[in-house]
Amino acid sequence: MSSLPNNIVSQWNLTRTQQEVVLLLLKGLSNNAIACSLNRSVKTVEAHITTIFKKTASPNRIALMIKTLPLQASSNDSRGEPAAAPVMQAANG
């Protein structure tokens, strides 16, 4: 799994698991899909998402995505290219 830019991690003080959840949220995965991907219960994923929303002052997934865009744009990878923007997939239930 790829990782979040350091400026996002440090600004919001995210744990490794929270970082993984954010990455999957930014890909548009549902709570159930995130739980399956991380081998966690849906309730655990929901708890992580609630904590992430509090740390980032985001009321929902869309707000979180919008907040990460400028942070990702300001973070360059080792080749000096801007980080890719997240892509929202349609939710399937």
PyMOL Python script that loads the backbone (N, CA, C, O; Angstrom):
from pymol import cmd

cmd.read_pdbstr("""\
ATOM      1  N   MET A   1       0.843  -1.168   0.000  1.00  0.00           N
ATOM      2  CA  MET A   1       0.000   0.000   0.000  1.00  0.00           C
ATOM      3  C   MET A   1       0.892   1.236   0.000  1.00  0.00           C
ATOM      4  O   MET A   1       1.909   1.275   0.693  1.00  0.00           O
ATOM      5  N   SER A   2       0.505   2.249  -0.783  1.00  0.00           N
ATOM      6  CA  SER A   2       1.283   3.483  -0.801  1.00  0.00           C
ATOM      7  C   SER A   2       1.070   4.225   0.512  1.00  0.00           C
ATOM      8  O   SER A   2       0.292   3.791   1.362  1.00  0.00           O
ATOM      9  N   SER A   3       1.760   5.335   0.669  1.00  0.00           N
ATOM     10  CA  SER A   3       1.635   6.056   1.928  1.00  0.00           C
ATOM     11  C   SER A   3       1.221   7.499   1.672  1.00  0.00           C
ATOM     12  O   SER A   3       1.373   8.026   0.569  1.00  0.00           O
ATOM     13  N   LEU A   4       0.697   8.117   2.715  1.00  0.00           N
ATOM     14  CA  LEU A   4       0.323   9.521   2.651  1.00  0.00           C
ATOM     15  C   LEU A   4       1.573  10.385   2.705  1.00  0.00           C
ATOM     16  O   LEU A   4       2.572   9.994   3.309  1.00  0.00           O
ATOM     17  N   PRO A   5       1.527  11.552   2.082  1.00  0.00           N
ATOM     18  CA  PRO A   5       2.660  12.471   2.210  1.00  0.00           C
ATOM     19  C   PRO A   5       2.915  12.813   3.673  1.00  0.00           C
ATOM     20  O   PRO A   5       1.977  12.906   4.465  1.00  0.00           O
ATOM     21  N   ASN A   6       4.173  13.000   4.030  1.00  0.00           N
ATOM     22  CA  ASN A   6       4.560  13.289   5.419  1.00  0.00           C
ATOM     23  C   ASN A   6       3.866  14.525   5.987  1.00  0.00           C
ATOM     24  O   ASN A   6       3.563  14.576   7.179  1.00  0.00           O
ATOM     25  N   ASN A   7       3.614  15.521   5.134  1.00  0.00           N
ATOM     26  CA  ASN A   7       2.980  16.737   5.651  1.00  0.00           C
ATOM     27  C   ASN A   7       1.547  16.465   6.120  1.00  0.00           C
ATOM     28  O   ASN A   7       1.074  17.114   7.052  1.00  0.00           O
ATOM     29  N   ILE A   8       0.860  15.526   5.495  1.00  0.00           N
ATOM     30  CA  ILE A   8      -0.487  15.164   5.931  1.00  0.00           C
ATOM     31  C   ILE A   8      -0.411  14.413   7.254  1.00  0.00           C
ATOM     32  O   ILE A   8      -1.166  14.699   8.183  1.00  0.00           O
ATOM     33  N   VAL A   9       0.497  13.458   7.334  1.00  0.00           N
ATOM     34  CA  VAL A   9       0.652  12.646   8.546  1.00  0.00           C
ATOM     35  C   VAL A   9       1.013  13.527   9.732  1.00  0.00           C
ATOM     36  O   VAL A   9       0.423  13.396  10.805  1.00  0.00           O
ATOM     37  N   SER A  10       1.975  14.422   9.548  1.00  0.00           N
ATOM     38  CA  SER A  10       2.417  15.253  10.666  1.00  0.00           C
ATOM     39  C   SER A  10       1.391  16.312  11.042  1.00  0.00           C
ATOM     40  O   SER A  10       1.213  16.604  12.224  1.00  0.00           O
ATOM     41  N   GLN A  11       0.722  16.884  10.066  1.00  0.00           N
ATOM     42  CA  GLN A  11      -0.269  17.929  10.361  1.00  0.00           C
ATOM     43  C   GLN A  11      -1.416  17.370  11.195  1.00  0.00           C
ATOM     44  O   GLN A  11      -1.903  18.044  12.103  1.00  0.00           O
ATOM     45  N   TRP A  12      -1.849  16.159  10.903  1.00  0.00           N
ATOM     46  CA  TRP A  12      -3.003  15.584  11.592  1.00  0.00           C
ATOM     47  C   TRP A  12      -2.627  14.544  12.646  1.00  0.00           C
ATOM     48  O   TRP A  12      -3.508  14.011  13.320  1.00  0.00           O
ATOM     49  N   ASN A  13      -1.332  14.247  12.801  1.00  0.00           N
ATOM     50  CA  ASN A  13      -0.877  13.286  13.806  1.00  0.00           C
ATOM     51  C   ASN A  13      -1.615  11.950  13.682  1.00  0.00           C
ATOM     52  O   ASN A  13      -2.188  11.457  14.654  1.00  0.00           O
ATOM     53  N   LEU A  14      -1.596  11.373  12.484  1.00  0.00           N
ATOM     54  CA  LEU A  14      -2.306  10.124  12.213  1.00  0.00           C
ATOM     55  C   LEU A  14      -1.447   8.914  12.563  1.00  0.00           C
ATOM     56  O   LEU A  14      -0.247   8.887  12.292  1.00  0.00           O
ATOM     57  N   THR A  15      -2.083   7.915  13.169  1.00  0.00           N
ATOM     58  CA  THR A  15      -1.401   6.653  13.415  1.00  0.00           C
ATOM     59  C   THR A  15      -1.258   5.911  12.093  1.00  0.00           C
ATOM     60  O   THR A  15      -1.865   6.292  11.092  1.00  0.00           O
ATOM     61  N   ARG A  16      -0.456   4.854  12.091  1.00  0.00           N
ATOM     62  CA  ARG A  16      -0.267   4.076  10.864  1.00  0.00           C
ATOM     63  C   ARG A  16      -1.602   3.502  10.368  1.00  0.00           C
ATOM     64  O   ARG A  16      -1.884   3.534   9.170  1.00  0.00           O
ATOM     65  N   THR A  17      -2.411   2.985  11.281  1.00  0.00           N
ATOM     66  CA  THR A  17      -3.704   2.428  10.875  1.00  0.00           C
ATOM     67  C   THR A  17      -4.620   3.521  10.332  1.00  0.00           C
ATOM     68  O   THR A  17      -5.318   3.315   9.339  1.00  0.00           O
ATOM     69  N   GLN A  18      -4.616   4.673  10.977  1.00  0.00           N
ATOM     70  CA  GLN A  18      -5.422   5.787  10.468  1.00  0.00           C
ATOM     71  C   GLN A  18      -4.953   6.213   9.083  1.00  0.00           C
ATOM     72  O   GLN A  18      -5.771   6.567   8.234  1.00  0.00           O
ATOM     73  N   GLN A  19      -3.649   6.181   8.848  1.00  0.00           N
ATOM     74  CA  GLN A  19      -3.128   6.505   7.517  1.00  0.00           C
ATOM     75  C   GLN A  19      -3.656   5.519   6.477  1.00  0.00           C
ATOM     76  O   GLN A  19      -4.053   5.911   5.380  1.00  0.00           O
ATOM     77  N   GLU A  20      -3.654   4.239   6.833  1.00  0.00           N
ATOM     78  CA  GLU A  20      -4.152   3.215   5.913  1.00  0.00           C
ATOM     79  C   GLU A  20      -5.632   3.436   5.622  1.00  0.00           C
ATOM     80  O   GLU A  20      -6.074   3.309   4.480  1.00  0.00           O
ATOM     81  N   VAL A  21      -6.392   3.768   6.659  1.00  0.00           N
ATOM     82  CA  VAL A  21      -7.825   4.015   6.469  1.00  0.00           C
ATOM     83  C   VAL A  21      -8.037   5.234   5.569  1.00  0.00           C
ATOM     84  O   VAL A  21      -8.888   5.200   4.680  1.00  0.00           O
ATOM     85  N   VAL A  22      -7.278   6.308   5.787  1.00  0.00           N
ATOM     86  CA  VAL A  22      -7.403   7.503   4.947  1.00  0.00           C
ATOM     87  C   VAL A  22      -7.108   7.162   3.493  1.00  0.00           C
ATOM     88  O   VAL A  22      -7.845   7.580   2.599  1.00  0.00           O
ATOM     89  N   LEU A  23      -6.051   6.417   3.246  1.00  0.00           N
ATOM     90  CA  LEU A  23      -5.724   6.038   1.864  1.00  0.00           C
ATOM     91  C   LEU A  23      -6.877   5.292   1.205  1.00  0.00           C
ATOM     92  O   LEU A  23      -7.200   5.535   0.042  1.00  0.00           O
ATOM     93  N   LEU A  24      -7.489   4.392   1.947  1.00  0.00           N
ATOM     94  CA  LEU A  24      -8.601   3.617   1.396  1.00  0.00           C
ATOM     95  C   LEU A  24      -9.850   4.484   1.238  1.00  0.00           C
ATOM     96  O   LEU A  24     -10.612   4.306   0.289  1.00  0.00           O
ATOM     97  N   LEU A  25     -10.060   5.415   2.160  1.00  0.00           N
ATOM     98  CA  LEU A  25     -11.162   6.367   2.014  1.00  0.00           C
ATOM     99  C   LEU A  25     -10.989   7.202   0.746  1.00  0.00           C
ATOM    100  O   LEU A  25     -11.940   7.428  -0.002  1.00  0.00           O
ATOM    101  N   LEU A  26      -9.750   7.655   0.519  1.00  0.00           N
ATOM    102  CA  LEU A  26      -9.468   8.486  -0.650  1.00  0.00           C
ATOM    103  C   LEU A  26      -9.659   7.717  -1.960  1.00  0.00           C
ATOM    104  O   LEU A  26      -9.886   8.316  -3.012  1.00  0.00           O
ATOM    105  N   LYS A  27      -9.568   6.401  -1.888  1.00  0.00           N
ATOM    106  CA  LYS A  27      -9.840   5.564  -3.060  1.00  0.00           C
ATOM    107  C   LYS A  27     -11.333   5.324  -3.254  1.00  0.00           C
ATOM    108  O   LYS A  27     -11.756   4.748  -4.257  1.00  0.00           O
ATOM    109  N   GLY A  28     -12.130   5.776  -2.277  1.00  0.00           N
ATOM    110  CA  GLY A  28     -13.571   5.650  -2.403  1.00  0.00           C
ATOM    111  C   GLY A  28     -14.152   4.356  -1.866  1.00  0.00           C
ATOM    112  O   GLY A  28     -15.303   4.030  -2.157  1.00  0.00           O
ATOM    113  N   LEU A  29     -13.374   3.610  -1.086  1.00  0.00           N
ATOM    114  CA  LEU A  29     -13.868   2.345  -0.563  1.00  0.00           C
ATOM    115  C   LEU A  29     -14.907   2.563   0.530  1.00  0.00           C
ATOM    116  O   LEU A  29     -14.854   3.544   1.272  1.00  0.00           O
ATOM    117  N   SER A  30     -15.843   1.638   0.615  1.00  0.00           N
ATOM    118  CA  SER A  30     -16.857   1.657   1.665  1.00  0.00           C
ATOM    119  C   SER A  30     -16.236   1.189   2.979  1.00  0.00           C
ATOM    120  O   SER A  30     -15.130   0.649   2.989  1.00  0.00           O
ATOM    121  N   ASN A  31     -16.942   1.396   4.073  1.00  0.00           N
ATOM    122  CA  ASN A  31     -16.456   0.922   5.375  1.00  0.00           C
ATOM    123  C   ASN A  31     -16.245  -0.590   5.346  1.00  0.00           C
ATOM    124  O   ASN A  31     -15.257  -1.094   5.880  1.00  0.00           O
ATOM    125  N   ASN A  32     -17.171  -1.306   4.724  1.00  0.00           N
ATOM    126  CA  ASN A  32     -17.055  -2.763   4.643  1.00  0.00           C
ATOM    127  C   ASN A  32     -15.825  -3.173   3.844  1.00  0.00           C
ATOM    128  O   ASN A  32     -15.102  -4.087   4.240  1.00  0.00           O
ATOM    129  N   ALA A  33     -15.585  -2.505   2.727  1.00  0.00           N
ATOM    130  CA  ALA A  33     -14.419  -2.824   1.902  1.00  0.00           C
ATOM    131  C   ALA A  33     -13.117  -2.499   2.635  1.00  0.00           C
ATOM    132  O   ALA A  33     -12.137  -3.234   2.516  1.00  0.00           O
ATOM    133  N   ILE A  34     -13.106  -1.403   3.390  1.00  0.00           N
ATOM    134  CA  ILE A  34     -11.924  -1.046   4.177  1.00  0.00           C
ATOM    135  C   ILE A  34     -11.681  -2.106   5.245  1.00  0.00           C
ATOM    136  O   ILE A  34     -10.547  -2.533   5.458  1.00  0.00           O
ATOM    137  N   ALA A  35     -12.754  -2.529   5.916  1.00  0.00           N
ATOM    138  CA  ALA A  35     -12.634  -3.558   6.945  1.00  0.00           C
ATOM    139  C   ALA A  35     -12.054  -4.839   6.366  1.00  0.00           C
ATOM    140  O   ALA A  35     -11.171  -5.448   6.969  1.00  0.00           O
ATOM    141  N   CYS A  36     -12.537  -5.250   5.213  1.00  0.00           N
ATOM    142  CA  CYS A  36     -12.017  -6.462   4.567  1.00  0.00           C
ATOM    143  C   CYS A  36     -10.555  -6.288   4.186  1.00  0.00           C
ATOM    144  O   CYS A  36      -9.745  -7.193   4.386  1.00  0.00           O
ATOM    145  N   SER A  37     -10.218  -5.128   3.637  1.00  0.00           N
ATOM    146  CA  SER A  37      -8.855  -4.861   3.200  1.00  0.00           C
ATOM    147  C   SER A  37      -7.864  -4.884   4.363  1.00  0.00           C
ATOM    148  O   SER A  37      -6.736  -5.351   4.209  1.00  0.00           O
ATOM    149  N   LEU A  38      -8.279  -4.385   5.520  1.00  0.00           N
ATOM    150  CA  LEU A  38      -7.390  -4.291   6.676  1.00  0.00           C
ATOM    151  C   LEU A  38      -7.570  -5.445   7.658  1.00  0.00           C
ATOM    152  O   LEU A  38      -6.907  -5.502   8.694  1.00  0.00           O
ATOM    153  N   ASN A  39      -8.467  -6.354   7.322  1.00  0.00           N
ATOM    154  CA  ASN A  39      -8.761  -7.494   8.200  1.00  0.00           C
ATOM    155  C   ASN A  39      -9.184  -7.012   9.595  1.00  0.00           C
ATOM    156  O   ASN A  39      -8.696  -7.502  10.613  1.00  0.00           O
ATOM    157  N   ARG A  40     -10.098  -6.047   9.610  1.00  0.00           N
ATOM    158  CA  ARG A  40     -10.654  -5.488  10.838  1.00  0.00           C
ATOM    159  C   ARG A  40     -12.175  -5.572  10.761  1.00  0.00           C
ATOM    160  O   ARG A  40     -12.734  -5.812   9.690  1.00  0.00           O
ATOM    161  N   SER A  41     -12.836  -5.376  11.881  1.00  0.00           N
ATOM    162  CA  SER A  41     -14.301  -5.350  11.867  1.00  0.00           C
ATOM    163  C   SER A  41     -14.770  -3.994  11.335  1.00  0.00           C
ATOM    164  O   SER A  41     -14.035  -3.008  11.374  1.00  0.00           O
ATOM    165  N   VAL A  42     -15.992  -3.966  10.843  1.00  0.00           N
ATOM    166  CA  VAL A  42     -16.566  -2.721  10.353  1.00  0.00           C
ATOM    167  C   VAL A  42     -16.657  -1.716  11.502  1.00  0.00           C
ATOM    168  O   VAL A  42     -16.409  -0.529  11.294  1.00  0.00           O
ATOM    169  N   LYS A  43     -17.005  -2.164  12.699  1.00  0.00           N
ATOM    170  CA  LYS A  43     -17.088  -1.276  13.868  1.00  0.00           C
ATOM    171  C   LYS A  43     -15.732  -0.628  14.159  1.00  0.00           C
ATOM    172  O   LYS A  43     -15.668   0.555  14.492  1.00  0.00           O
ATOM    173  N   THR A  44     -14.656  -1.398  14.035  1.00  0.00           N
ATOM    174  CA  THR A  44     -13.320  -0.844  14.253  1.00  0.00           C
ATOM    175  C   THR A  44     -13.003   0.213  13.204  1.00  0.00           C
ATOM    176  O   THR A  44     -12.468   1.274  13.528  1.00  0.00           O
ATOM    177  N   VAL A  45     -13.331  -0.073  11.961  1.00  0.00           N
ATOM    178  CA  VAL A  45     -13.104   0.895  10.878  1.00  0.00           C
ATOM    179  C   VAL A  45     -13.919   2.158  11.135  1.00  0.00           C
ATOM    180  O   VAL A  45     -13.416   3.268  10.961  1.00  0.00           O
ATOM    181  N   GLU A  46     -15.169   1.996  11.545  1.00  0.00           N
ATOM    182  CA  GLU A  46     -16.010   3.160  11.841  1.00  0.00           C
ATOM    183  C   GLU A  46     -15.399   4.007  12.960  1.00  0.00           C
ATOM    184  O   GLU A  46     -15.444   5.236  12.906  1.00  0.00           O
ATOM    185  N   ALA A  47     -14.832   3.354  13.966  1.00  0.00           N
ATOM    186  CA  ALA A  47     -14.173   4.084  15.058  1.00  0.00           C
ATOM    187  C   ALA A  47     -12.962   4.856  14.537  1.00  0.00           C
ATOM    188  O   ALA A  47     -12.747   6.006  14.920  1.00  0.00           O
ATOM    189  N   HIS A  48     -12.169   4.226  13.662  1.00  0.00           N
ATOM    190  CA  HIS A  48     -11.013   4.914  13.073  1.00  0.00           C
ATOM    191  C   HIS A  48     -11.476   6.116  12.250  1.00  0.00           C
ATOM    192  O   HIS A  48     -10.877   7.188  12.326  1.00  0.00           O
ATOM    193  N   ILE A  49     -12.529   5.941  11.474  1.00  0.00           N
ATOM    194  CA  ILE A  49     -13.026   7.039  10.629  1.00  0.00           C
ATOM    195  C   ILE A  49     -13.519   8.193  11.497  1.00  0.00           C
ATOM    196  O   ILE A  49     -13.261   9.356  11.186  1.00  0.00           O
ATOM    197  N   THR A  50     -14.218   7.886  12.569  1.00  0.00           N
ATOM    198  CA  THR A  50     -14.683   8.934  13.484  1.00  0.00           C
ATOM    199  C   THR A  50     -13.500   9.720  14.045  1.00  0.00           C
ATOM    200  O   THR A  50     -13.534  10.949  14.104  1.00  0.00           O
ATOM    201  N   THR A  51     -12.460   9.006  14.453  1.00  0.00           N
ATOM    202  CA  THR A  51     -11.259   9.664  14.988  1.00  0.00           C
ATOM    203  C   THR A  51     -10.575  10.501  13.916  1.00  0.00           C
ATOM    204  O   THR A  51     -10.132  11.617  14.187  1.00  0.00           O
ATOM    205  N   ILE A  52     -10.486   9.971  12.708  1.00  0.00           N
ATOM    206  CA  ILE A  52      -9.874  10.709  11.591  1.00  0.00           C
ATOM    207  C   ILE A  52     -10.659  11.985  11.317  1.00  0.00           C
ATOM    208  O   ILE A  52     -10.064  13.046  11.124  1.00  0.00           O
ATOM    209  N   PHE A  53     -11.990  11.897  11.296  1.00  0.00           N
ATOM    210  CA  PHE A  53     -12.808  13.085  11.060  1.00  0.00           C
ATOM    211  C   PHE A  53     -12.576  14.128  12.151  1.00  0.00           C
ATOM    212  O   PHE A  53     -12.526  15.323  11.861  1.00  0.00           O
ATOM    213  N   LYS A  54     -12.435  13.691  13.399  1.00  0.00           N
ATOM    214  CA  LYS A  54     -12.178  14.630  14.497  1.00  0.00           C
ATOM    215  C   LYS A  54     -10.805  15.274  14.347  1.00  0.00           C
ATOM    216  O   LYS A  54     -10.670  16.489  14.495  1.00  0.00           O
ATOM    217  N   LYS A  55      -9.782  14.468  14.053  1.00  0.00           N
ATOM    218  CA  LYS A  55      -8.412  15.000  13.923  1.00  0.00           C
ATOM    219  C   LYS A  55      -8.294  15.981  12.767  1.00  0.00           C
ATOM    220  O   LYS A  55      -7.532  16.944  12.843  1.00  0.00           O
ATOM    221  N   THR A  56      -9.046  15.739  11.697  1.00  0.00           N
ATOM    222  CA  THR A  56      -8.940  16.570  10.501  1.00  0.00           C
ATOM    223  C   THR A  56     -10.017  17.650  10.434  1.00  0.00           C
ATOM    224  O   THR A  56     -10.046  18.451   9.500  1.00  0.00           O
ATOM    225  N   ALA A  57     -10.902  17.665  11.434  1.00  0.00           N
ATOM    226  CA  ALA A  57     -12.042  18.594  11.454  1.00  0.00           C
ATOM    227  C   ALA A  57     -12.852  18.476  10.161  1.00  0.00           C
ATOM    228  O   ALA A  57     -13.267  19.474   9.573  1.00  0.00           O
ATOM    229  N   SER A  58     -13.060  17.246   9.742  1.00  0.00           N
ATOM    230  CA  SER A  58     -13.828  16.955   8.532  1.00  0.00           C
ATOM    231  C   SER A  58     -15.166  16.334   8.926  1.00  0.00           C
ATOM    232  O   SER A  58     -15.191  15.369   9.689  1.00  0.00           O
ATOM    233  N   PRO A  59     -16.271  16.866   8.422  1.00  0.00           N
ATOM    234  CA  PRO A  59     -17.569  16.304   8.766  1.00  0.00           C
ATOM    235  C   PRO A  59     -17.903  15.024   8.001  1.00  0.00           C
ATOM    236  O   PRO A  59     -18.775  14.257   8.410  1.00  0.00           O
ATOM    237  N   ASN A  60     -17.193  14.798   6.871  1.00  0.00           N
ATOM    238  CA  ASN A  60     -17.500  13.625   6.051  1.00  0.00           C
ATOM    239  C   ASN A  60     -16.334  13.318   5.102  1.00  0.00           C
ATOM    240  O   ASN A  60     -15.320  14.017   5.092  1.00  0.00           O
ATOM    241  N   ARG A  61     -16.505  12.258   4.307  1.00  0.00           N
ATOM    242  CA  ARG A  61     -15.442  11.798   3.396  1.00  0.00           C
ATOM    243  C   ARG A  61     -15.085  12.837   2.347  1.00  0.00           C
ATOM    244  O   ARG A  61     -13.910  13.047   2.045  1.00  0.00           O
ATOM    245  N   ILE A  62     -16.096  13.483   1.797  1.00  0.00           N
ATOM    246  CA  ILE A  62     -15.843  14.472   0.744  1.00  0.00           C
ATOM    247  C   ILE A  62     -15.005  15.626   1.305  1.00  0.00           C
ATOM    248  O   ILE A  62     -14.052  16.074   0.667  1.00  0.00           O
ATOM    249  N   ALA A  63     -15.362  16.099   2.492  1.00  0.00           N
ATOM    250  CA  ALA A  63     -14.585  17.181   3.117  1.00  0.00           C
ATOM    251  C   ALA A  63     -13.145  16.739   3.356  1.00  0.00           C
ATOM    252  O   ALA A  63     -12.213  17.517   3.152  1.00  0.00           O
ATOM    253  N   LEU A  64     -12.962  15.495   3.786  1.00  0.00           N
ATOM    254  CA  LEU A  64     -11.610  14.967   3.998  1.00  0.00           C
ATOM    255  C   LEU A  64     -10.836  14.968   2.679  1.00  0.00           C
ATOM    256  O   LEU A  64      -9.675  15.374   2.637  1.00  0.00           O
ATOM    257  N   MET A  65     -11.475  14.517   1.617  1.00  0.00           N
ATOM    258  CA  MET A  65     -10.809  14.497   0.302  1.00  0.00           C
ATOM    259  C   MET A  65     -10.400  15.906  -0.115  1.00  0.00           C
ATOM    260  O   MET A  65      -9.286  16.122  -0.591  1.00  0.00           O
ATOM    261  N   ILE A  66     -11.298  16.849   0.065  1.00  0.00           N
ATOM    262  CA  ILE A  66     -11.016  18.232  -0.322  1.00  0.00           C
ATOM    263  C   ILE A  66      -9.847  18.786   0.488  1.00  0.00           C
ATOM    264  O   ILE A  66      -9.001  19.500  -0.050  1.00  0.00           O
ATOM    265  N   LYS A  67      -9.798  18.458   1.783  1.00  0.00           N
ATOM    266  CA  LYS A  67      -8.707  18.942   2.633  1.00  0.00           C
ATOM    267  C   LYS A  67      -7.362  18.333   2.251  1.00  0.00           C
ATOM    268  O   LYS A  67      -6.326  18.973   2.432  1.00  0.00           O
ATOM    269  N   THR A  68      -7.359  17.114   1.728  1.00  0.00           N
ATOM    270  CA  THR A  68      -6.082  16.490   1.379  1.00  0.00           C
ATOM    271  C   THR A  68      -5.529  16.984   0.050  1.00  0.00           C
ATOM    272  O   THR A  68      -4.325  16.886  -0.184  1.00  0.00           O
ATOM    273  N   LEU A  69      -6.379  17.512  -0.827  1.00  0.00           N
ATOM    274  CA  LEU A  69      -5.906  17.924  -2.154  1.00  0.00           C
ATOM    275  C   LEU A  69      -4.768  18.935  -2.106  1.00  0.00           C
ATOM    276  O   LEU A  69      -3.726  18.690  -2.714  1.00  0.00           O
ATOM    277  N   PRO A  70      -4.919  20.058  -1.411  1.00  0.00           N
ATOM    278  CA  PRO A  70      -3.794  21.009  -1.401  1.00  0.00           C
ATOM    279  C   PRO A  70      -2.558  20.451  -0.697  1.00  0.00           C
ATOM    280  O   PRO A  70      -1.430  20.785  -1.059  1.00  0.00           O
ATOM    281  N   LEU A  71      -2.769  19.610   0.299  1.00  0.00           N
ATOM    282  CA  LEU A  71      -1.624  19.025   1.003  1.00  0.00           C
ATOM    283  C   LEU A  71      -0.881  18.049   0.102  1.00  0.00           C
ATOM    284  O   LEU A  71       0.347  17.973   0.134  1.00  0.00           O
ATOM    285  N   GLN A  72      -1.639  17.294  -0.711  1.00  0.00           N
ATOM    286  CA  GLN A  72      -0.992  16.376  -1.640  1.00  0.00           C
ATOM    287  C   GLN A  72      -0.278  17.143  -2.748  1.00  0.00           C
ATOM    288  O   GLN A  72       0.807  16.756  -3.181  1.00  0.00           O
ATOM    289  N   ALA A  73      -0.889  18.225  -3.198  1.00  0.00           N
ATOM    290  CA  ALA A  73      -0.285  19.012  -4.268  1.00  0.00           C
ATOM    291  C   ALA A  73       1.019  19.655  -3.821  1.00  0.00           C
ATOM    292  O   ALA A  73       1.936  19.835  -4.622  1.00  0.00           O
ATOM    293  N   SER A  74       1.100  20.004  -2.532  1.00  0.00           N
ATOM    294  CA  SER A  74       2.320  20.654  -2.034  1.00  0.00           C
ATOM    295  C   SER A  74       3.403  19.646  -1.674  1.00  0.00           C
ATOM    296  O   SER A  74       4.535  20.023  -1.372  1.00  0.00           O
ATOM    297  N   SER A  75       3.053  18.369  -1.706  1.00  0.00           N
ATOM    298  CA  SER A  75       4.026  17.328  -1.369  1.00  0.00           C
ATOM    299  C   SER A  75       4.524  16.686  -2.662  1.00  0.00           C
ATOM    300  O   SER A  75       3.744  16.096  -3.410  1.00  0.00           O
ATOM    301  N   ASN A  76       5.804  16.802  -2.914  1.00  0.00           N
ATOM    302  CA  ASN A  76       6.379  16.231  -4.128  1.00  0.00           C
ATOM    303  C   ASN A  76       7.033  14.893  -3.832  1.00  0.00           C
ATOM    304  O   ASN A  76       7.589  14.687  -2.754  1.00  0.00           O
ATOM    305  N   ASP A  77       6.962  13.975  -4.811  1.00  0.00           N
ATOM    306  CA  ASP A  77       7.655  12.705  -4.614  1.00  0.00           C
ATOM    307  C   ASP A  77       9.131  12.871  -4.952  1.00  0.00           C
ATOM    308  O   ASP A  77       9.565  13.976  -5.278  1.00  0.00           O
ATOM    309  N   SER A  78       9.891  11.817  -4.881  1.00  0.00           N
ATOM    310  CA  SER A  78      11.346  11.887  -5.045  1.00  0.00           C
ATOM    311  C   SER A  78      11.772  12.340  -6.437  1.00  0.00           C
ATOM    312  O   SER A  78      12.908  12.777  -6.621  1.00  0.00           O
ATOM    313  N   ARG A  79      10.884  12.243  -7.410  1.00  0.00           N
ATOM    314  CA  ARG A  79      11.215  12.677  -8.775  1.00  0.00           C
ATOM    315  C   ARG A  79      10.857  14.144  -8.989  1.00  0.00           C
ATOM    316  O   ARG A  79      11.051  14.684 -10.078  1.00  0.00           O
ATOM    317  N   GLY A  80      10.319  14.806  -7.914  1.00  0.00           N
ATOM    318  CA  GLY A  80       9.957  16.205  -8.061  1.00  0.00           C
ATOM    319  C   GLY A  80       8.607  16.402  -8.707  1.00  0.00           C
ATOM    320  O   GLY A  80       8.259  17.522  -9.081  1.00  0.00           O
ATOM    321  N   GLU A  81       7.829  15.321  -8.848  1.00  0.00           N
ATOM    322  CA  GLU A  81       6.509  15.426  -9.460  1.00  0.00           C
ATOM    323  C   GLU A  81       5.458  15.515  -8.366  1.00  0.00           C
ATOM    324  O   GLU A  81       5.628  14.934  -7.294  1.00  0.00           O
ATOM    325  N   PRO A  82       4.366  16.244  -8.629  1.00  0.00           N
ATOM    326  CA  PRO A  82       3.314  16.337  -7.621  1.00  0.00           C
ATOM    327  C   PRO A  82       2.683  14.983  -7.344  1.00  0.00           C
ATOM    328  O   PRO A  82       2.594  14.134  -8.231  1.00  0.00           O
ATOM    329  N   ALA A  83       2.247  14.791  -6.109  1.00  0.00           N
ATOM    330  CA  ALA A  83       1.549  13.562  -5.745  1.00  0.00           C
ATOM    331  C   ALA A  83       0.226  13.492  -6.490  1.00  0.00           C
ATOM    332  O   ALA A  83      -0.387  14.520  -6.776  1.00  0.00           O
ATOM    333  N   ALA A  84      -0.207  12.298  -6.798  1.00  0.00           N
ATOM    334  CA  ALA A  84      -1.455  12.103  -7.515  1.00  0.00           C
ATOM    335  C   ALA A  84      -2.636  12.468  -6.628  1.00  0.00           C
ATOM    336  O   ALA A  84      -2.626  12.202  -5.426  1.00  0.00           O
ATOM    337  N   ALA A  85      -3.647  13.076  -7.225  1.00  0.00           N
ATOM    338  CA  ALA A  85      -4.865  13.407  -6.490  1.00  0.00           C
ATOM    339  C   ALA A  85      -5.695  12.151  -6.292  1.00  0.00           C
ATOM    340  O   ALA A  85      -5.642  11.230  -7.107  1.00  0.00           O
ATOM    341  N   PRO A  86      -6.463  12.112  -5.208  1.00  0.00           N
ATOM    342  CA  PRO A  86      -7.302  10.926  -4.973  1.00  0.00           C
ATOM    343  C   PRO A  86      -8.414  10.837  -6.014  1.00  0.00           C
ATOM    344  O   PRO A  86      -8.849  11.844  -6.572  1.00  0.00           O
ATOM    345  N   VAL A  87      -8.854   9.631  -6.257  1.00  0.00           N
ATOM    346  CA  VAL A  87      -9.923   9.393  -7.212  1.00  0.00           C
ATOM    347  C   VAL A  87     -11.073   8.776  -6.444  1.00  0.00           C
ATOM    348  O   VAL A  87     -10.899   7.772  -5.752  1.00  0.00           O
ATOM    349  N   MET A  88     -12.244   9.373  -6.563  1.00  0.00           N
ATOM    350  CA  MET A  88     -13.423   8.874  -5.864  1.00  0.00           C
ATOM    351  C   MET A  88     -14.122   7.859  -6.750  1.00  0.00           C
ATOM    352  O   MET A  88     -14.468   8.153  -7.894  1.00  0.00           O
ATOM    353  N   GLN A  89     -14.328   6.660  -6.214  1.00  0.00           N
ATOM    354  CA  GLN A  89     -15.060   5.632  -6.923  1.00  0.00           C
ATOM    355  C   GLN A  89     -16.501   5.643  -6.439  1.00  0.00           C
ATOM    356  O   GLN A  89     -16.782   6.056  -5.314  1.00  0.00           O
ATOM    357  N   ALA A  90     -17.407   5.192  -7.287  1.00  0.00           N
ATOM    358  CA  ALA A  90     -18.808   5.108  -6.904  1.00  0.00           C
ATOM    359  C   ALA A  90     -18.951   4.059  -5.803  1.00  0.00           C
ATOM    360  O   ALA A  90     -18.369   2.977  -5.880  1.00  0.00           O
ATOM    361  N   ALA A  91     -19.728   4.392  -4.787  1.00  0.00           N
ATOM    362  CA  ALA A  91     -19.959   3.447  -3.692  1.00  0.00           C
ATOM    363  C   ALA A  91     -20.940   2.381  -4.131  1.00  0.00           C
ATOM    364  O   ALA A  91     -21.939   2.670  -4.789  1.00  0.00           O
ATOM    365  N   ASN A  92     -20.650   1.168  -3.769  1.00  0.00           N
ATOM    366  CA  ASN A  92     -21.531   0.054  -4.125  1.00  0.00           C
ATOM    367  C   ASN A  92     -22.220  -0.486  -2.885  1.00  0.00           C
ATOM    368  O   ASN A  92     -21.920  -1.589  -2.429  1.00  0.00           O
ATOM    369  N   GLY A  93     -23.130   0.284  -2.352  1.00  0.00           N
ATOM    370  CA  GLY A  93     -23.939  -0.198  -1.237  1.00  0.00           C
ATOM    371  C   GLY A  93     -23.341   0.077   0.029  1.00  0.00           C
ATOM    372  O   GLY A  93     -23.905  -0.270   1.067  1.00  0.00           O
TER     373      GLY A  93
END
""", "prot")
cmd.dss("prot")
cmd.show_as("cartoon", "prot")
cmd.util.cbc("prot")
cmd.orient("prot")
